[in-house]
Amino acid sequence: MAFRLFDWLLGLFSLDIGIDLGTANTLVNVRGKGIVINEPSWVAMDKRTRKVHAIGAEAKEMVGRTPANVVAIRPLRDGVISEFEITQSMLEYFIGKAHEQSIVPVPRPRVVIGIPSGVTEVEKRAVYDAAMSVGAREVYLIEEPVAAALGAGLPVAEIRGSMIVDIGGGTSEVAVMSMGGVVVSRSLRVAGDEMDEDIVQYMRNKYNLLIGLRMAEQAKIAIGSAYHLPEEKTMVLRGRNLVTGLPDAVEVSSVEIREAMSNSIQTIVDTVKDALDEAPPEIISDLMETGVCLAGGGGLVQALDRRLADELRIRVWVAEDPMSCVARGAGMILEDLEALKHLLVGVERGSTRHS
C-alpha cells in the first residue's frame, strides 16, 4: 500500500513523456503541456572519438557541410535503431530538453514510445533499453498506427471499424482497428525517405544532375504530389552536373516530381488496398461511413488523399496536424494509463511491461 502511494506521488509530479521516435523527426509530448519538441532525428559527431557535436535541427543543418572528421547521421533507419549509443545520446538530449520546461526538479519520467508495428523482439528491446538507460522510470511501447489513431481522434475503443494510414520517414503503417484492438495491419519500409531517393535518382537519370537528399526533400514538400494538381508548379533544383562536374541548376515541374515519386506512392496505395481486402465486410461498411484517416509527415504530400480516395472508392481525410499524431497518441496513454494499457505492446511477445 505504501509503495503504491509512493508510486502515485511519483506519477503526480513526474514529467511523463510520450515520444514519437521517428526516422526523420522526433516529437516529444509532455503530459499536461502537449508537444514541446519537434526536431529532426539527426546527430552530428566526431568519427574518431564518437563525441557528439550537435543533435536535432542544428545537426540537420550540418548535413553535407561537415569537415572530414565530422559526420551527420540519423541513428534510426526504417523506424528502428541502427546506432544504439547515438540513439541513447539523442534520447538523453530530448528528454533533458523536455525537463528544462520545469522550473523545479522532477522525478524520473514514465515514457511511452511509438514503434513500427512490424518490428522484431530485438528491435523492441533496443528501444526499451535505450529509454531506460537515459533515466526513464518506466518505459512502455505502443505501435505507431495505434498511437496515431488515438492522436487523430479515431474511435478506436468503440465497436465499429476505423482505419489509419500513417506515412512517416522510414515506414508506412496501415491499420484497421475496432474495439481497442488491431484487426488488420501492414507495415512497409517505403515512406518519405524512399520518395526523396526516388527524386534524386530521377534527376540523375533524366538530367545528369546529382542533387542532395535535402534538396530532394524540399522539392517533395514544395511541388511533390500524388495526383494531378489544379495548377501545376515548377521549382529550380541545384546540384552538380555529372557530365561536366560543375554546378548546375534545372527547373522541374510538379508533373516530373510526381512521376519520380510514382512507384513509392503506388506501393503505399497497393498496401492500403491489401489491408482493405483482408478486412471483414462489417468493418468495410463502417469505413464507408467514417472514411480512412491519413497521418504522418507523408500524409502532407499534396493530393495524396484524393489519389487514395479515387483508388479505394472511399472517403479519405487528413488528420489535424498529421505529423504530431503519434506523439499526441502516446501522450494520451499517459493521461489514463490504467484504462489504455491494453493498447501497449510488451517487450516480450504477448505481455505488457508495466510496474
C-alpha contacts under 8 A as a table, 3 or more apart, distances in Angstrom:
res1	aa1	res2	aa2	distance
1	M	4	R	5.15
1	M	5	L	6.26
2	A	5	L	5.12
2	A	6	F	6.18
3	F	6	F	5.02
3	F	7	D	6.09
4	R	7	D	4.95
4	R	8	W	6.04
5	L	8	W	4.98
5	L	9	L	6.22
6	F	9	L	5.11
6	F	10	L	6.21
7	D	10	L	5.02
7	D	11	G	6.21
8	W	11	G	5.06
8	W	12	L	6.20
9	L	12	L	4.95
9	L	13	F	6.50
10	L	13	F	5.48
10	L	14	S	5.82
10	L	107	P	6.45
11	G	14	S	5.35
11	G	16	D	7.61
11	G	110	R	7.83
13	F	106	V	6.38
13	F	107	P	6.83
14	S	106	V	5.40
14	S	107	P	4.93
14	S	108	R	6.28
14	S	109	P	5.31
14	S	110	R	7.53
15	L	30	V	6.31
15	L	31	R	6.46
15	L	99	H	7.04
15	L	106	V	6.82
15	L	107	P	7.50
15	L	108	R	7.62
15	L	109	P	5.42
15	L	110	R	7.60
16	D	30	V	5.92
16	D	31	R	5.49
16	D	109	P	4.78
16	D	110	R	4.88
16	D	111	V	6.00
16	D	334	L	6.95
17	I	28	V	6.66
17	I	29	N	5.60
17	I	30	V	4.67
17	I	31	R	6.15
17	I	95	I	7.95
17	I	109	P	6.61
17	I	110	R	6.32
17	I	111	V	4.86
17	I	112	V	6.41
17	I	331	G	6.67
17	I	334	L	7.72
18	G	28	V	5.82
18	G	29	N	4.87
18	G	30	V	6.41
18	G	31	R	7.65
18	G	111	V	5.73
18	G	112	V	4.71
18	G	113	I	5.96
18	G	327	A	5.73
18	G	328	R	7.38
18	G	329	G	7.93
18	G	330	A	4.68
18	G	331	G	4.69
18	G	334	L	7.47
19	I	26	T	7.11
19	I	27	L	5.78
19	I	28	V	4.70
19	I	29	N	6.25
19	I	111	V	7.26
19	I	112	V	6.13
19	I	113	I	4.78
19	I	114	G	6.46
19	I	326	V	7.92
19	I	327	A	5.43
19	I	330	A	6.64
19	I	331	G	7.94
20	D	25	N	7.97
20	D	26	T	5.56
20	D	27	L	5.13
20	D	28	V	6.56
20	D	113	I	5.99
20	D	114	G	5.25
20	D	115	I	7.88
20	D	326	V	5.80
20	D	327	A	4.89
20	D	330	A	7.64
21	L	25	N	7.10
21	L	26	T	4.87
21	L	27	L	6.81
21	L	41	S	7.95
21	L	79	G	7.65
21	L	113	I	6.75
21	L	114	G	6.48
21	L	115	I	7.45
22	G	25	N	5.04
22	G	26	T	5.21
22	G	27	L	7.81
22	G	41	S	6.92
22	G	76	L	7.41
22	G	79	G	5.87
22	G	168	G	7.28
22	G	169	G	7.04
22	G	170	G	7.69
23	T	26	T	7.71
23	T	41	S	6.34
23	T	74	R	7.17
23	T	75	P	7.92
23	T	76	L	5.16
23	T	77	R	5.85
23	T	78	D	6.25
23	T	79	G	5.05
23	T	80	V	7.52
23	T	168	G	7.56
23	T	169	G	5.46
23	T	170	G	5.41
24	A	40	P	5.75
24	A	41	S	5.40
24	A	42	W	7.87
24	A	74	R	7.75
24	A	168	G	7.49
24	A	169	G	5.01
24	A	170	G	7.18
25	N	38	N	6.82
25	N	39	E	5.54
25	N	40	P	4.08
25	N	41	S	4.77
25	N	169	G	7.80
26	T	37	I	7.60
26	T	38	N	5.85
26	T	39	E	5.55
26	T	40	P	6.02
26	T	41	S	5.60
27	L	35	I	6.93
27	L	36	V	7.75
27	L	37	I	5.39
27	L	38	N	4.43
27	L	39	E	6.58
27	L	324	S	7.01
27	L	327	A	6.03
28	V	35	I	5.68
28	V	36	V	5.96
28	V	37	I	5.02
28	V	38	N	6.65
28	V	94	F	7.47
28	V	95	I	7.98
28	V	98	A	7.46
28	V	327	A	6.30
29	N	33	K	7.28
29	N	34	G	5.06
29	N	35	I	4.21
29	N	36	V	5.94
29	N	37	I	7.24
29	N	327	A	5.77
29	N	328	R	6.45
29	N	330	A	7.66
29	N	331	G	5.81
30	V	33	K	5.37
30	V	34	G	5.46
30	V	35	I	6.43
30	V	36	V	6.70
30	V	98	A	7.16
30	V	331	G	6.90
31	R	34	G	6.34
31	R	331	G	6.05
31	R	334	L	6.92
31	R	335	E	6.96
33	K	36	V	7.20
34	G	328	R	7.32
34	G	331	G	7.69
35	I	38	N	7.35
35	I	324	S	7.77
35	I	327	A	7.42
35	I	328	R	7.34
36	V	98	A	6.78
37	I	94	F	7.50
37	I	98	A	7.26
39	E	56	G	5.18
39	E	57	A	5.60
40	P	56	G	4.87
40	P	57	A	5.51
40	P	60	K	6.67
41	S	55	I	7.62
41	S	56	G	5.63
41	S	74	R	5.86
41	S	75	P	7.41
41	S	76	L	7.71
41	S	90	M	7.83
42	W	55	I	5.83
42	W	56	G	5.14
42	W	57	A	7.34
42	W	59	A	5.57
42	W	60	K	5.63
42	W	72	A	6.69
42	W	73	I	5.65
42	W	74	R	4.67
42	W	75	P	7.12
43	V	52	V	7.06
43	V	53	H	7.65
43	V	54	A	5.86
43	V	55	I	4.51
43	V	56	G	6.42
43	V	59	A	5.39
43	V	60	K	7.53
43	V	72	A	5.58
43	V	73	I	5.48
43	V	74	R	6.21
43	V	75	P	7.34
43	V	86	I	7.36
43	V	90	M	7.15
44	A	52	V	5.96
44	A	53	H	5.38
44	A	54	A	5.08
44	A	55	I	6.34
44	A	59	A	5.19
44	A	60	K	8.00
44	A	62	M	7.41
44	A	70	V	6.77
44	A	71	V	5.58
44	A	72	A	4.04
44	A	73	I	6.30
45	M	50	R	5.74
45	M	51	K	5.39
45	M	52	V	4.18
45	M	53	H	5.09
45	M	54	A	7.04
45	M	70	V	5.55
45	M	71	V	5.62
45	M	72	A	6.43
46	D	49	T	5.64
46	D	50	R	4.94
46	D	51	K	5.26
46	D	52	V	6.50
46	D	53	H	7.15
46	D	69	N	5.79
46	D	70	V	4.50
46	D	71	V	6.41
47	K	50	R	5.52
47	K	51	K	7.92
47	K	69	N	5.56
47	K	70	V	5.63
47	K	71	V	6.33
48	R	69	N	7.19
52	V	55	I	7.64
52	V	89	S	7.96
53	H	59	A	7.86
54	A	58	E	6.01
54	A	59	A	4.97
55	I	58	E	6.13
55	I	59	A	4.99
55	I	60	K	7.88
55	I	90	M	6.54
55	I	93	Y	7.61
56	G	59	A	5.35
56	G	60	K	6.35
57	A	60	K	5.12
57	A	61	E	6.39
58	E	61	E	5.28
58	E	62	M	6.84
59	A	62	M	5.22
59	A	63	V	6.91
59	A	72	A	6.45
60	K	63	V	5.33
60	K	72	A	7.28
61	E	65	R	7.99
62	M	65	R	5.15
62	M	66	T	5.82
62	M	72	A	6.69
63	V	66	T	6.67
63	V	71	V	7.92
63	V	72	A	5.59
63	V	73	I	7.94
64	G	72	A	7.82
64	G	212	G	7.99
66	T	69	N	7.88
66	T	70	V	5.72
66	T	71	V	6.39
66	T	72	A	7.40
67	P	70	V	5.57
67	P	71	V	7.83
68	A	71	V	7.55
74	R	77	R	7.25
75	P	81	I	6.18
75	P	82	S	5.61
75	P	83	E	4.85
75	P	84	F	7.36
75	P	86	I	6.10
75	P	87	T	5.64
76	L	79	G	5.92
76	L	80	V	5.26
76	L	81	I	4.49
76	L	82	S	5.28
76	L	83	E	6.84
76	L	87	T	7.42
77	R	80	V	5.47
77	R	81	I	6.37
77	R	82	S	5.98
77	R	170	G	6.41
78	D	169	G	7.51
78	D	170	G	3.93
78	D	171	T	5.53
78	D	189	R	5.86
79	G	115	I	7.08
79	G	116	P	6.27
79	G	169	G	7.79
79	G	170	G	5.38
79	G	171	T	6.08
80	V	115	I	7.62
80	V	116	P	7.72
80	V	119	V	7.50
80	V	123	E	6.43
80	V	127	V	7.92
81	I	84	F	6.09
81	I	87	T	6.94
81	I	123	E	6.99
81	I	126	A	6.95
81	I	127	V	7.04
83	E	86	I	5.55
83	E	87	T	6.11
84	F	87	T	5.16
84	F	88	Q	6.27
84	F	126	A	7.30
84	F	130	A	7.14
85	E	88	Q	4.99
85	E	89	S	6.42
86	I	89	S	5.04
86	I	90	M	6.22
87	T	90	M	4.96
87	T	91	L	6.04
87	T	130	A	7.13
88	Q	91	L	5.15
88	Q	92	E	6.02
88	Q	130	A	5.35
88	Q	131	A	7.17
88	Q	133	S	7.39
88	Q	134	V	6.62
89	S	92	E	5.12
89	S	93	Y	6.14
90	M	93	Y	5.10
90	M	94	F	6.27
91	L	94	F	5.17
91	L	95	I	5.96
91	L	130	A	7.70
91	L	131	A	6.93
91	L	134	V	7.07
92	E	95	I	5.27
92	E	96	G	5.86
92	E	134	V	5.37
92	E	135	G	7.92
93	Y	96	G	5.15
93	Y	97	K	6.02
94	F	97	K	4.97
94	F	98	A	6.18
95	I	98	A	5.05
95	I	99	H	6.29
96	G	99	H	5.04
96	G	100	E	6.41
97	K	100	E	5.12
97	K	101	Q	7.24
98	A	101	Q	5.60
98	A	102	S	7.95
99	H	102	S	5.64
99	H	106	V	7.80
100	E	103	I	7.23
102	S	105	P	7.21
102	S	106	V	7.63
108	R	135	G	6.22
108	R	136	A	5.60
108	R	137	R	5.27
109	P	135	G	7.64
109	P	136	A	5.23
109	P	137	R	5.44
109	P	138	E	7.17
110	R	136	A	5.84
110	R	137	R	5.30
110	R	138	E	4.72
110	R	139	V	6.01
110	R	140	Y	7.94
111	V	131	A	7.71
111	V	136	A	6.36
111	V	137	R	7.66
111	V	138	E	6.21
111	V	139	V	4.90
111	V	140	Y	6.20
112	V	139	V	5.93
112	V	140	Y	4.69
112	V	141	L	5.65
112	V	142	I	7.01
112	V	330	A	5.73
112	V	331	G	7.44
112	V	333	I	7.64
112	V	334	L	7.42
113	I	139	V	7.58
113	I	140	Y	6.38
113	I	141	L	5.04
113	I	142	I	6.18
113	I	330	A	6.69
114	G	141	L	5.97
114	G	142	I	4.93
114	G	143	E	5.52
114	G	144	E	4.88
114	G	147	A	6.84
114	G	326	V	6.69
114	G	327	A	7.59
114	G	330	A	6.85
115	I	119	V	7.40
115	I	124	K	7.58
115	I	141	L	6.73
115	I	142	I	6.12
115	I	143	E	5.01
115	I	144	E	5.30
116	P	119	V	5.88
116	P	143	E	5.63
116	P	144	E	5.38
116	P	145	P	7.64
116	P	171	T	7.26
116	P	173	E	7.14
116	P	187	S	7.13
117	S	143	E	5.15
117	S	144	E	6.59
117	S	145	P	7.36
117	S	173	E	7.20
117	S	185	S	7.72
117	S	186	R	7.66
117	S	187	S	6.18
118	G	186	R	7.64
118	G	187	S	5.52
118	G	188	L	7.89
119	V	123	E	5.96
119	V	124	K	6.65
120	T	123	E	5.18
120	T	124	K	6.31
121	E	124	K	5.06
121	E	125	R	6.14
121	E	347	V	6.65
121	E	348	E	6.76
121	E	349	R	7.26
122	V	125	R	5.12
122	V	126	A	6.24
123	E	126	A	5.06
123	E	127	V	6.53
124	K	127	V	5.34
124	K	128	Y	6.25
124	K	141	L	7.93
124	K	347	V	5.95
125	R	128	Y	4.97
125	R	129	D	5.90
125	R	347	V	5.88
126	A	129	D	5.22
126	A	130	A	6.01
127	V	130	A	5.18
127	V	131	A	6.33
128	Y	131	A	5.43
128	Y	132	M	6.26
128	Y	139	V	6.31
128	Y	140	Y	7.60
128	Y	141	L	7.55
128	Y	347	V	7.40
129	D	132	M	5.09
129	D	133	S	5.95
130	A	133	S	5.26
130	A	134	V	6.66
131	A	134	V	5.51
131	A	135	G	6.99
131	A	136	A	5.97
131	A	139	V	6.82
132	M	135	G	5.58
132	M	136	A	4.90
132	M	137	R	7.02
132	M	138	E	7.19
132	M	139	V	6.69
133	S	136	A	7.23
136	A	139	V	6.55
138	E	354	H	7.13
138	E	355	S	7.23
139	V	353	R	7.91
139	V	354	H	7.66
140	Y	344	L	6.76
140	Y	345	V	7.52
140	Y	346	G	7.62
140	Y	353	R	6.67
140	Y	354	H	7.04
141	L	344	L	5.73
141	L	345	V	5.55
141	L	346	G	6.85
141	L	347	V	7.77
142	I	146	V	7.04
142	I	147	A	6.52
142	I	330	A	7.38
142	I	343	L	6.79
142	I	344	L	4.69
142	I	345	V	5.60
143	E	146	V	5.52
143	E	147	A	6.38
143	E	344	L	7.30
143	E	345	V	7.10
144	E	147	A	5.05
144	E	148	A	5.89
144	E	166	D	7.83
144	E	173	E	7.42
144	E	326	V	6.03
145	P	148	A	4.91
145	P	149	A	6.01
145	P	164	I	6.58
145	P	165	V	7.37
145	P	166	D	6.18
145	P	173	E	5.96
145	P	174	V	6.71
145	P	175	A	6.13
145	P	326	V	7.49
146	V	149	A	5.14
146	V	150	L	6.31
146	V	175	A	7.66
146	V	182	V	7.81
146	V	329	G	7.83
146	V	343	L	7.42
147	A	150	L	5.12
147	A	151	G	6.11
147	A	325	C	7.10
147	A	326	V	4.84
147	A	327	A	7.37
147	A	328	R	7.55
147	A	329	G	4.34
147	A	330	A	5.66
148	A	151	G	4.99
148	A	152	A	5.97
148	A	164	I	7.50
148	A	166	D	6.99
148	A	295	A	6.85
148	A	296	G	8.00
148	A	325	C	4.65
148	A	326	V	4.17
148	A	327	A	7.67
148	A	328	R	7.62
148	A	329	G	5.76
149	A	152	A	5.08
149	A	153	G	6.30
149	A	154	L	5.33
149	A	156	V	7.03
149	A	163	M	7.83
149	A	164	I	6.10
149	A	325	C	7.35
149	A	326	V	7.78
149	A	329	G	7.19
150	L	153	G	5.23
150	L	154	L	5.87
150	L	155	P	7.69
150	L	156	V	6.96
150	L	325	C	7.56
150	L	326	V	7.84
150	L	328	R	7.67
150	L	329	G	4.77
150	L	332	M	7.45
151	G	154	L	7.69
151	G	324	S	7.69
151	G	325	C	4.41
151	G	326	V	6.03
151	G	327	A	7.33
151	G	328	R	4.81
151	G	329	G	3.92
151	G	330	A	7.69
151	G	332	M	7.46
152	A	293	C	7.91
152	A	295	A	7.61
152	A	319	A	5.59
152	A	320	E	6.83
152	A	322	P	7.54
152	A	325	C	5.64
152	A	329	G	7.64
154	L	162	S	6.70
155	P	158	E	5.57
155	P	160	R	7.83
155	P	162	S	6.98
156	V	160	R	7.97
156	V	161	G	7.64
156	V	162	S	6.69
156	V	177	M	6.09
156	V	178	S	5.64
156	V	179	M	6.11
156	V	180	G	5.11
156	V	181	G	7.46
157	A	178	S	6.47
157	A	179	M	4.48
157	A	180	G	4.15
157	A	181	G	7.72
158	E	161	G	7.92
158	E	178	S	6.37
158	E	179	M	4.98
158	E	180	G	7.04
159	I	178	S	5.85
159	I	179	M	5.01
160	R	178	S	5.47
160	R	179	M	6.99
160	R	283	I	6.70
160	R	286	D	6.21
161	G	176	V	6.77
161	G	177	M	5.59
161	G	178	S	4.75
161	G	283	I	4.85
161	G	284	I	7.52
161	G	286	D	5.50
161	G	287	L	6.23
162	S	176	V	5.78
162	S	177	M	5.33
162	S	178	S	6.48
162	S	283	I	7.71
162	S	286	D	7.31
162	S	287	L	6.09
162	S	290	T	6.86
162	S	291	G	7.54
162	S	292	V	7.13
163	M	174	V	7.51
163	M	175	A	5.71
163	M	176	V	4.40
163	M	177	M	6.15
163	M	287	L	7.18
163	M	291	G	7.41
163	M	292	V	5.17
163	M	293	C	6.22
164	I	173	E	7.90
164	I	174	V	5.83
164	I	175	A	5.48
164	I	176	V	6.65
164	I	292	V	5.96
164	I	293	C	4.81
164	I	294	L	6.01
164	I	295	A	7.11
165	V	172	S	7.21
165	V	173	E	5.80
165	V	174	V	4.56
165	V	175	A	6.70
165	V	272	V	7.56
165	V	292	V	7.37
165	V	293	C	6.16
165	V	294	L	4.95
165	V	295	A	6.06
166	D	172	S	5.64
166	D	173	E	4.97
166	D	174	V	6.31
166	D	294	L	6.03
166	D	295	A	4.54
166	D	296	G	5.03
166	D	298	G	7.64
166	D	299	G	7.16
167	I	171	T	6.39
167	I	172	S	4.26
167	I	173	E	6.29
167	I	191	A	5.86
167	I	192	G	7.18
167	I	294	L	7.72
167	I	295	A	6.33
167	I	296	G	4.84
167	I	297	G	6.33
167	I	298	G	4.69
167	I	299	G	6.01
168	G	171	T	5.50
168	G	172	S	5.88
168	G	191	A	5.91
168	G	192	G	6.09
168	G	296	G	5.06
168	G	297	G	5.51
168	G	298	G	5.64
169	G	191	A	5.48
169	G	192	G	4.41
169	G	193	D	5.25
169	G	297	G	7.26
169	G	298	G	7.30
170	G	189	R	5.89
170	G	190	V	6.58
170	G	191	A	5.43
170	G	192	G	6.48
170	G	193	D	5.91
170	G	194	E	7.66
171	T	187	S	6.84
171	T	188	L	5.65
171	T	189	R	4.41
171	T	190	V	5.65
171	T	191	A	5.22
171	T	192	G	7.92
172	S	187	S	5.87
172	S	188	L	5.41
172	S	189	R	6.32
172	S	190	V	6.18
172	S	191	A	5.46
172	S	268	I	7.33
173	E	185	S	7.45
173	E	186	R	5.88
173	E	187	S	4.64
173	E	188	L	6.64
174	V	185	S	5.51
174	V	186	R	5.00
174	V	187	S	6.36
174	V	271	T	7.71
174	V	272	V	6.44
174	V	275	A	7.26
175	A	182	V	6.60
175	A	183	V	7.46
175	A	184	V	5.70
175	A	185	S	4.27
175	A	186	R	6.40
175	A	275	A	7.50
176	V	182	V	5.98
176	V	183	V	5.50
176	V	184	V	5.10
176	V	185	S	6.32
176	V	275	A	7.55
176	V	279	A	7.37
177	M	180	G	6.84
177	M	181	G	5.64
177	M	182	V	4.47
177	M	183	V	5.28
177	M	184	V	7.14
178	S	181	G	5.59
178	S	182	V	6.55
178	S	183	V	6.68
180	G	342	H	7.90
180	G	343	L	6.84
181	G	343	L	7.13
182	V	185	S	6.77
183	V	279	A	7.28
184	V	275	A	6.24
184	V	278	E	6.96
184	V	279	A	6.46
185	S	275	A	6.64
186	R	271	T	7.10
186	R	272	V	8.00
186	R	275	A	6.74
188	L	191	A	7.94
190	V	193	D	7.52
190	V	194	E	5.69
190	V	264	S	6.43
190	V	267	T	7.56
190	V	268	I	7.25
191	A	194	E	5.47
191	A	195	M	6.55
191	A	264	S	7.19
191	A	268	I	7.89
191	A	298	G	6.92
192	G	195	M	5.14
192	G	196	D	6.44
192	G	297	G	7.64
192	G	298	G	5.77
193	D	196	D	5.11
193	D	197	E	6.33
194	E	197	E	5.07
194	E	198	D	6.13
194	E	264	S	6.77
195	M	198	D	4.97
195	M	199	I	6.40
195	M	220	K	7.68
195	M	260	A	7.85
195	M	261	M	5.36
195	M	264	S	6.17
195	M	265	I	8.00
196	D	199	I	5.23
196	D	200	V	6.43
196	D	213	L	6.12
196	D	216	A	5.22
196	D	217	E	5.46
196	D	220	K	7.00
196	D	261	M	7.98
197	E	200	V	5.03
197	E	201	Q	6.19
197	E	213	L	6.85
197	E	216	A	7.47
198	D	201	Q	5.16
198	D	202	Y	6.07
198	D	260	A	5.71
198	D	261	M	5.87
198	D	264	S	7.92
199	I	202	Y	5.01
199	I	203	M	6.21
199	I	216	A	5.82
199	I	220	K	7.99
199	I	257	I	6.62
199	I	260	A	5.36
199	I	261	M	6.59
200	V	203	M	5.39
200	V	204	R	6.25
200	V	210	L	6.93
200	V	211	I	5.98
200	V	212	G	7.05
200	V	213	L	6.83
200	V	216	A	6.11
201	Q	204	R	5.04
201	Q	205	N	6.12
202	Y	205	N	5.21
202	Y	206	K	5.92
202	Y	207	Y	7.98
202	Y	260	A	5.70
203	M	206	K	5.34
203	M	207	Y	5.33
203	M	208	N	6.47
203	M	209	L	5.52
203	M	210	L	6.81
203	M	211	I	7.40
204	R	207	Y	5.73
204	R	208	N	4.48
204	R	209	L	4.85
204	R	210	L	5.49
204	R	211	I	7.81
204	R	242	L	7.97
205	N	208	N	5.77
205	N	209	L	7.86
206	K	209	L	7.93
207	Y	250	V	7.89
208	N	241	N	5.85
208	N	242	L	5.29
208	N	243	V	6.74
209	L	239	G	6.10
209	L	240	R	5.60
209	L	241	N	4.70
209	L	242	L	5.89
209	L	248	D	7.34
210	L	239	G	5.41
210	L	240	R	5.14
210	L	241	N	6.35
210	L	242	L	6.56
211	I	215	M	6.34
211	I	216	A	6.95
211	I	237	L	7.49
211	I	238	R	6.49
211	I	239	G	4.58
211	I	240	R	6.75
212	G	215	M	5.33
212	G	216	A	6.39
212	G	239	G	7.21
213	L	216	A	4.90
213	L	217	E	6.06
214	R	217	E	5.01
214	R	218	Q	6.23
215	M	218	Q	5.09
215	M	219	A	6.34
215	M	237	L	6.91
215	M	238	R	7.57
216	A	219	A	5.11
216	A	220	K	6.24
217	E	220	K	5.00
217	E	221	I	6.22
218	Q	221	I	5.22
218	Q	222	A	5.98
219	A	222	A	5.16
219	A	223	I	5.68
219	A	224	G	6.26
219	A	235	M	7.23
219	A	237	L	7.66
219	A	257	I	7.53
220	K	223	I	5.79
220	K	224	G	4.15
220	K	225	S	7.51
220	K	257	I	7.15
220	K	301	V	7.49
221	I	224	G	5.86
221	I	301	V	6.79
223	I	233	K	6.16
223	I	234	T	6.96
223	I	235	M	7.34
223	I	253	S	7.57
223	I	254	S	5.05
223	I	257	I	7.20
223	I	302	Q	7.88
224	G	254	S	5.81
224	G	257	I	5.54
224	G	258	R	5.74
224	G	261	M	7.86
224	G	301	V	6.51
224	G	302	Q	6.50
225	S	228	H	7.20
225	S	229	L	7.51
225	S	254	S	7.04
225	S	257	I	7.45
225	S	258	R	5.40
225	S	301	V	5.62
225	S	302	Q	4.47
225	S	303	A	5.82
225	S	304	L	6.76
226	A	258	R	6.06
226	A	261	M	7.76
226	A	262	S	7.20
226	A	265	I	6.76
226	A	301	V	6.87
226	A	302	Q	6.34
226	A	303	A	5.51
226	A	304	L	4.91
226	A	307	R	6.20
227	Y	258	R	7.48
227	Y	302	Q	7.61
227	Y	303	A	5.41
227	Y	304	L	6.60
227	Y	306	R	7.02
227	Y	307	R	5.59
228	H	232	E	7.62
228	H	255	V	7.50
228	H	303	A	7.58
229	L	232	E	5.56
229	L	303	A	7.32
232	E	253	S	7.07
232	E	254	S	5.80
232	E	255	V	6.97
233	K	253	S	5.67
233	K	254	S	5.25
234	T	251	E	6.60
234	T	252	V	5.50
234	T	253	S	4.15
234	T	254	S	5.89
235	M	251	E	5.48
235	M	252	V	5.54
235	M	253	S	6.42
235	M	254	S	7.96
236	V	249	A	6.39
236	V	250	V	5.45
236	V	251	E	4.16
236	V	252	V	6.21
237	L	249	A	5.56
237	L	250	V	5.40
237	L	251	E	6.22
237	L	252	V	7.21
238	R	247	P	7.47
238	R	248	D	5.91
238	R	249	A	4.31
238	R	250	V	6.57
239	G	247	P	5.81
239	G	248	D	5.62
239	G	249	A	6.34
240	R	245	G	6.08
240	R	246	L	5.56
240	R	247	P	4.49
240	R	248	D	5.51
241	N	244	T	5.64
241	N	245	G	5.17
241	N	246	L	5.47
241	N	247	P	5.98
241	N	248	D	5.59
242	L	245	G	5.20
242	L	246	L	7.70
252	V	256	E	6.51
252	V	257	I	7.49
253	S	256	E	5.37
253	S	257	I	6.62
254	S	257	I	5.05
254	S	258	R	5.99
255	V	258	R	5.13
255	V	259	E	6.25
256	E	259	E	4.97
256	E	260	A	6.19
257	I	260	A	4.91
257	I	261	M	6.25
258	R	261	M	5.21
258	R	262	S	5.92
259	E	262	S	5.09
260	A	263	N	7.51
261	M	264	S	5.70
261	M	265	I	6.23
262	S	265	I	5.12
262	S	266	Q	5.96
263	N	266	Q	5.14
263	N	267	T	6.20
264	S	267	T	5.13
264	S	268	I	6.43
265	I	268	I	5.23
265	I	269	V	6.24
266	Q	269	V	4.96
266	Q	270	D	6.04
267	T	270	D	5.17
267	T	271	T	6.22
268	I	271	T	5.10
268	I	272	V	6.35
269	V	272	V	5.21
269	V	273	K	6.29
269	V	308	L	6.52
269	V	311	E	7.81
270	D	273	K	4.98
270	D	274	D	6.21
271	T	274	D	5.03
271	T	275	A	6.35
272	V	275	A	5.18
272	V	276	L	6.30
273	K	276	L	5.11
273	K	277	D	6.07
273	K	312	L	6.88
274	D	277	D	4.99
274	D	278	E	6.46
275	A	278	E	5.26
275	A	279	A	6.44
276	L	279	A	5.13
276	L	284	I	7.37
279	A	283	I	6.49
279	A	284	I	6.59
280	P	283	I	5.49
280	P	284	I	6.46
281	P	284	I	4.94
281	P	285	S	6.24
282	E	285	S	5.06
282	E	286	D	6.47
283	I	286	D	4.91
283	I	287	L	6.15
284	I	287	L	5.01
284	I	288	M	6.27
285	S	288	M	5.28
285	S	289	E	7.00
286	D	289	E	5.35
286	D	290	T	6.26
287	L	290	T	4.89
287	L	291	G	4.91
287	L	292	V	6.80
287	L	314	I	7.73
288	M	291	G	5.60
288	M	314	I	5.93
288	M	315	R	7.07
290	T	315	R	7.73
291	G	314	I	6.19
291	G	315	R	4.64
291	G	316	V	5.44
291	G	317	W	7.11
292	V	314	I	7.47
292	V	315	R	6.31
292	V	316	V	4.67
292	V	317	W	6.28
293	C	316	V	5.95
293	C	317	W	5.16
293	C	318	V	5.72
293	C	319	A	6.20
294	L	299	G	5.35
294	L	305	D	7.33
294	L	316	V	7.15
294	L	317	W	6.05
294	L	318	V	4.64
294	L	319	A	5.90
294	L	322	P	7.23
295	A	298	G	7.34
295	A	299	G	5.16
295	A	318	V	6.38
295	A	319	A	5.71
295	A	322	P	4.39
295	A	323	M	6.55
295	A	325	C	6.65
296	G	299	G	5.38
296	G	300	L	7.55
296	G	322	P	4.92
296	G	323	M	4.42
296	G	324	S	7.20
296	G	325	C	6.95
296	G	326	V	7.87
297	G	300	L	5.62
297	G	301	V	7.81
297	G	322	P	6.37
297	G	323	M	4.82
298	G	301	V	5.60
299	G	304	L	6.92
299	G	305	D	7.72
299	G	318	V	6.68
299	G	322	P	6.70
300	L	304	L	7.60
300	L	318	V	7.80
300	L	322	P	7.45
301	V	304	L	5.76
302	Q	305	D	7.89
303	A	306	R	5.08
303	A	307	R	6.23
304	L	307	R	5.01
304	L	308	L	6.15
305	D	308	L	5.25
305	D	309	A	6.02
305	D	316	V	5.44
305	D	317	W	6.12
305	D	318	V	6.92
306	R	309	A	5.03
306	R	310	D	6.01
306	R	316	V	7.21
307	R	310	D	5.20
307	R	311	E	6.29
308	L	311	E	5.17
308	L	312	L	5.79
308	L	313	R	7.91
308	L	316	V	6.73
309	A	312	L	5.27
309	A	313	R	5.34
309	A	314	I	5.25
309	A	315	R	5.45
309	A	316	V	5.33
310	D	313	R	5.37
310	D	314	I	7.49
318	V	322	P	6.90
319	A	322	P	5.07
319	A	325	C	7.81
321	D	324	S	5.95
321	D	325	C	6.98
322	P	325	C	5.44
323	M	326	V	7.60
324	S	327	A	5.40
324	S	328	R	6.02
325	C	328	R	5.12
325	C	329	G	6.02
326	V	329	G	5.07
326	V	330	A	6.13
327	A	330	A	5.08
327	A	331	G	6.22
328	R	331	G	5.04
328	R	332	M	6.29
329	G	332	M	5.01
329	G	333	I	6.56
330	A	333	I	5.31
330	A	334	L	6.91
331	G	334	L	5.26
331	G	335	E	6.60
332	M	335	E	5.03
332	M	336	D	6.85
333	I	336	D	5.62
333	I	337	L	5.30
333	I	340	L	5.89
333	I	341	K	7.24
334	L	337	L	5.10
336	D	339	A	5.66
336	D	340	L	6.22
337	L	340	L	5.25
337	L	341	K	5.42
338	E	341	K	5.53
339	A	342	H	7.55
340	L	343	L	5.78
340	L	344	L	7.70
341	K	344	L	5.40
341	K	352	T	7.84
342	H	345	V	7.97
342	H	352	T	7.74
344	L	352	T	6.30
345	V	349	R	7.66
345	V	350	G	7.47
345	V	351	S	6.85
345	V	352	T	5.38
345	V	353	R	7.65
346	G	349	R	5.90
346	G	350	G	6.38
346	G	351	S	4.61
346	G	352	T	3.81
346	G	353	R	5.13
347	V	351	S	7.15
347	V	352	T	7.10
347	V	353	R	6.65
348	E	351	S	5.85
348	E	352	T	7.75
